[in-house]
């Protein structure tokens, strides 16, 4: 008898797009390098990416760790369209 099992996973993923984005942190007030981070949810079937959605972009302060949400247009401008 053949049993067919479907492996499906839905998970939040994080990808660092840029490491050295210099901006003033609104929380600590310092001009420090920020990380530009893309956070998204993805669906995978048998460990193969099937779909990504709910993309969000954040600038994370290198000193205090404060995450500031930015638009996708701002993120594209900061990382050169990557």
Secondary structure, 3 states (H helix, E strand, C coil): CCCCCCCEEEEEEEEEEEEEEEEECCCCCCEEEEEEEEEEEEEEECCEEEEEEEEEEEEEECCCCCEEEECHHHHHHHHCCC
